[in-house]
Amino acid sequence: MPGEIFVVTAPSGTGKTTLLKALLAADLRLRFSISYTTRQPRPGEVPGRDYFFVSPEEFRGLRDSGALAEWVEQFGYGYGTSKEWIIQALESGQDLVFDLDSRGAKALKESFPQAILIFILPPSFQELERRLQGRGSLSPEELARRLENGRNELREVSWYDFLVVNAEVTAALEQLRAIVTASRCRAARSWPELEPRFRS
């Protein structure tokens, strides 16, 4: 049975990274997607496990040829995911998890309409601001930028498949796991494999 695609989007400060790490640890059928990037490896990062590290020229070639299902430029570096890599992973039965902004989520959905889109919300915008301020390491300019990005992301919520409010990590993780389980049980996904067992 081919794998599933789960795309997760959330404003900075929502707790997405914590939730995704816990989700991946709790479900060994899930695999975090591996992107191409033009930045250099950081200490401890392994090519082919954390990222596929390529030159800017190689990245532009992949982008311009249509080989990437989604791509973005951030802080001067390119990031993108190979369509062929996704197809191979799905055909091998792996369920993939993507951490993307709304632009990347929309692009991936266009290439893979079966993708399940999940948006993680804070309990309120005031709570999001409180969490970001609580980090203590953000300059006023960076705080304002992240809050504005958060407002922009929230405008895209209506076209996501599922919403999870992260008021408490354990409850939010339980909801994420329920979404994954329910998606795997969809008739359109499971019946083609099950149907032969029920032929008279």
LUMSEZA-45290 format. One record per residue (C-alpha): residue number from 1; residue in three letters; x, y, z. Coordinates in Angstrom, 1 decimal. Layout:
LUMSEZA-45290
NUM / Ala / X / Y / Z
...
This chain:
LUMSEZA-45290
1 / Met / 0.0 / 0.0 / 0.0
2 / Pro / 1.5 / 3.4 / -0.9
3 / Gly / 2.4 / 5.8 / 1.8
4 / Glu / 0.6 / 9.0 / 2.9
5 / Ile / 1.8 / 12.6 / 2.9
6 / Phe / 1.2 / 14.8 / 6.0
7 / Val / 2.0 / 18.5 / 5.7
8 / Val / 2.2 / 20.5 / 8.9
9 / Thr / 2.2 / 24.3 / 9.1
10 / Ala / 2.2 / 26.5 / 12.1
11 / Pro / 3.3 / 30.1 / 13.0
12 / Ser / 6.6 / 30.4 / 14.8
13 / Gly / 6.1 / 29.9 / 18.6
14 / Thr / 3.3 / 27.4 / 18.3
15 / Gly / 5.3 / 24.4 / 19.4
16 / Lys / 5.4 / 22.6 / 16.1
17 / Thr / 8.9 / 21.3 / 16.4
18 / Thr / 8.2 / 19.7 / 19.8
19 / Leu / 5.0 / 18.1 / 18.5
20 / Leu / 6.6 / 16.8 / 15.3
21 / Lys / 9.6 / 15.2 / 17.2
22 / Ala / 7.1 / 13.5 / 19.5
23 / Leu / 4.9 / 12.3 / 16.6
24 / Leu / 7.8 / 10.8 / 14.7
25 / Ala / 9.1 / 9.1 / 17.9
26 / Ala / 5.7 / 7.6 / 18.6
27 / Asp / 5.0 / 6.3 / 15.1
28 / Leu / 7.8 / 4.5 / 13.3
29 / Arg / 5.9 / 4.3 / 10.0
30 / Leu / 6.4 / 8.1 / 9.7
31 / Arg / 9.5 / 9.6 / 8.1
32 / Phe / 10.4 / 13.2 / 8.0
33 / Ser / 10.9 / 14.5 / 4.5
34 / Ile / 14.4 / 15.2 / 3.3
35 / Ser / 14.9 / 18.5 / 1.3
36 / Tyr / 17.6 / 19.8 / -0.9
37 / Thr / 19.4 / 22.8 / 0.4
38 / Thr / 22.1 / 25.1 / -0.8
39 / Arg / 23.4 / 25.9 / 2.7
40 / Gln / 26.4 / 24.1 / 4.2
41 / Pro / 25.9 / 21.2 / 6.6
42 / Arg / 25.9 / 22.1 / 10.3
43 / Pro / 27.8 / 20.1 / 12.9
44 / Gly / 26.1 / 16.7 / 13.3
45 / Glu / 24.1 / 16.9 / 10.0
46 / Val / 24.5 / 13.9 / 7.7
47 / Pro / 24.0 / 14.3 / 3.9
48 / Gly / 21.0 / 12.1 / 2.8
49 / Arg / 19.6 / 11.9 / 6.3
50 / Asp / 19.1 / 15.5 / 7.3
51 / Tyr / 19.3 / 17.2 / 3.9
52 / Phe / 20.6 / 16.7 / 0.3
53 / Phe / 23.3 / 19.4 / 0.2
54 / Val / 23.7 / 20.9 / -3.3
55 / Ser / 25.3 / 23.9 / -4.9
56 / Pro / 23.2 / 27.0 / -5.9
57 / Glu / 23.7 / 26.0 / -9.5
58 / Glu / 22.4 / 22.5 / -8.9
59 / Phe / 19.4 / 23.8 / -7.0
60 / Arg / 18.5 / 26.2 / -9.8
61 / Gly / 18.7 / 23.4 / -12.3
62 / Leu / 16.3 / 21.2 / -10.2
63 / Arg / 14.0 / 24.2 / -9.7
64 / Asp / 13.9 / 25.3 / -13.3
65 / Ser / 13.4 / 21.7 / -14.7
66 / Gly / 10.3 / 21.2 / -12.5
67 / Ala / 11.9 / 18.5 / -10.5
68 / Leu / 10.9 / 20.1 / -7.2
69 / Ala / 7.4 / 19.6 / -5.7
70 / Glu / 7.9 / 22.7 / -3.6
71 / Trp / 10.8 / 25.2 / -3.0
72 / Val / 11.5 / 28.3 / -1.1
73 / Glu / 14.4 / 30.7 / -0.6
74 / Gln / 15.1 / 31.7 / 3.0
75 / Phe / 17.9 / 33.7 / 4.4
76 / Gly / 19.8 / 33.5 / 1.1
77 / Tyr / 19.5 / 29.7 / 0.8
78 / Gly / 17.3 / 27.5 / -1.3
79 / Tyr / 15.2 / 24.6 / 0.1
80 / Gly / 13.1 / 22.2 / -1.9
81 / Thr / 11.8 / 18.7 / -2.1
82 / Ser / 12.3 / 16.3 / -5.1
83 / Lys / 9.1 / 15.0 / -6.7
84 / Glu / 11.0 / 11.8 / -7.6
85 / Trp / 12.2 / 11.3 / -4.0
86 / Ile / 8.6 / 11.7 / -2.7
87 / Ile / 7.2 / 9.2 / -5.3
88 / Gln / 9.9 / 6.6 / -4.4
89 / Ala / 9.2 / 7.0 / -0.7
90 / Leu / 5.5 / 6.6 / -1.1
91 / Glu / 5.8 / 3.6 / -3.4
92 / Ser / 7.9 / 1.9 / -0.7
93 / Gly / 5.1 / 2.4 / 1.7
94 / Gln / 6.6 / 5.2 / 3.8
95 / Asp / 4.3 / 7.9 / 5.3
96 / Leu / 6.0 / 11.2 / 4.9
97 / Val / 5.8 / 14.3 / 7.2
98 / Phe / 6.6 / 17.7 / 5.8
99 / Asp / 7.2 / 20.9 / 7.9
100 / Leu / 6.2 / 23.7 / 5.4
101 / Asp / 4.8 / 27.2 / 5.4
102 / Ser / 1.5 / 27.8 / 3.7
103 / Arg / 3.1 / 28.6 / 0.3
104 / Gly / 5.0 / 25.3 / 0.4
105 / Ala / 1.9 / 23.4 / 1.5
106 / Lys / -0.1 / 24.8 / -1.3
107 / Ala / 2.6 / 23.9 / -3.9
108 / Leu / 3.0 / 20.4 / -2.6
109 / Lys / -0.8 / 19.9 / -2.6
110 / Glu / -0.8 / 20.8 / -6.3
111 / Ser / 1.8 / 18.1 / -7.1
112 / Phe / 0.3 / 15.5 / -4.7
113 / Pro / -3.5 / 16.2 / -4.2
114 / Gln / -3.8 / 13.3 / -1.8
115 / Ala / -1.6 / 15.2 / 0.8
116 / Ile / -3.2 / 15.7 / 4.2
117 / Leu / -2.7 / 19.3 / 5.3
118 / Ile / -2.6 / 20.0 / 9.1
119 / Phe / -2.4 / 23.5 / 10.6
120 / Ile / -1.3 / 23.8 / 14.3
121 / Leu / -2.7 / 26.8 / 16.1
122 / Pro / -1.8 / 28.5 / 19.4
123 / Pro / -4.7 / 28.9 / 21.8
124 / Ser / -4.9 / 32.6 / 20.8
125 / Phe / -2.8 / 35.2 / 19.0
126 / Gln / -2.1 / 36.8 / 22.4
127 / Glu / -0.7 / 33.5 / 23.6
128 / Leu / 1.5 / 33.2 / 20.5
129 / Glu / 2.9 / 36.7 / 21.3
130 / Arg / 3.5 / 35.7 / 24.9
131 / Arg / 5.3 / 32.5 / 23.9
132 / Leu / 7.6 / 34.4 / 21.4
133 / Gln / 8.3 / 37.1 / 24.0
134 / Gly / 9.1 / 34.4 / 26.5
135 / Arg / 12.0 / 33.2 / 24.4
136 / Gly / 13.9 / 36.3 / 25.4
137 / Ser / 16.3 / 36.0 / 22.5
138 / Leu / 14.4 / 37.8 / 19.9
139 / Ser / 15.0 / 41.4 / 19.0
140 / Pro / 12.0 / 43.7 / 18.8
141 / Glu / 12.4 / 43.7 / 15.0
142 / Glu / 12.5 / 39.9 / 14.8
143 / Leu / 9.6 / 39.5 / 17.2
144 / Ala / 7.5 / 41.9 / 15.0
145 / Arg / 8.5 / 40.0 / 11.9
146 / Arg / 7.5 / 36.6 / 13.3
147 / Leu / 4.2 / 38.0 / 14.5
148 / Glu / 3.4 / 39.5 / 11.1
149 / Asn / 4.4 / 36.2 / 9.5
150 / Gly / 2.0 / 34.5 / 11.9
151 / Arg / -0.8 / 36.8 / 11.0
152 / Asn / -0.2 / 36.0 / 7.3
153 / Glu / -0.1 / 32.2 / 7.9
154 / Leu / -3.4 / 32.4 / 9.9
155 / Arg / -5.1 / 33.8 / 6.8
156 / Glu / -4.5 / 30.5 / 5.0
157 / Val / -6.2 / 28.3 / 7.7
158 / Ser / -9.5 / 27.8 / 5.8
159 / Trp / -8.1 / 25.5 / 3.1
160 / Tyr / -6.3 / 23.1 / 5.5
161 / Asp / -7.8 / 19.7 / 6.1
162 / Phe / -7.3 / 19.6 / 9.9
163 / Leu / -6.7 / 22.1 / 12.7
164 / Val / -4.9 / 21.2 / 16.0
165 / Val / -4.9 / 23.8 / 18.8
166 / Asn / -1.7 / 23.3 / 20.9
167 / Ala / -2.9 / 24.5 / 24.3
168 / Glu / -1.3 / 21.4 / 25.9
169 / Val / 1.3 / 19.2 / 24.2
170 / Thr / 0.0 / 15.8 / 25.2
171 / Ala / -3.5 / 16.6 / 24.0
172 / Ala / -2.3 / 18.2 / 20.8
173 / Leu / 0.0 / 15.1 / 20.1
174 / Glu / -3.0 / 12.8 / 20.7
175 / Gln / -5.0 / 14.8 / 18.0
176 / Leu / -2.1 / 14.6 / 15.5
177 / Arg / -1.8 / 10.8 / 16.0
178 / Ala / -5.6 / 10.5 / 15.6
179 / Ile / -5.4 / 12.4 / 12.3
180 / Val / -2.6 / 10.1 / 11.0
181 / Thr / -4.6 / 7.0 / 12.1
182 / Ala / -7.9 / 8.2 / 10.5
183 / Ser / -6.1 / 9.1 / 7.2
184 / Arg / -4.6 / 5.6 / 7.0
185 / Cys / -8.1 / 4.1 / 7.3
186 / Arg / -9.7 / 6.1 / 4.5
187 / Ala / -11.6 / 3.8 / 2.1
188 / Ala / -10.0 / 5.2 / -1.0
189 / Arg / -6.6 / 4.2 / 0.4
190 / Ser / -7.3 / 0.8 / 2.0
191 / Trp / -10.1 / -0.7 / -0.1
192 / Pro / -8.1 / -1.5 / -3.2
193 / Glu / -5.9 / -3.7 / -1.2
194 / Leu / -8.7 / -5.2 / 0.9
195 / Glu / -11.3 / -5.7 / -1.8
196 / Pro / -9.8 / -9.0 / -3.3
197 / Arg / -10.3 / -10.7 / 0.1
198 / Phe / -14.0 / -10.1 / -0.2
199 / Arg / -14.7 / -11.4 / -3.7
200 / Ser / -17.1 / -14.3 / -3.7
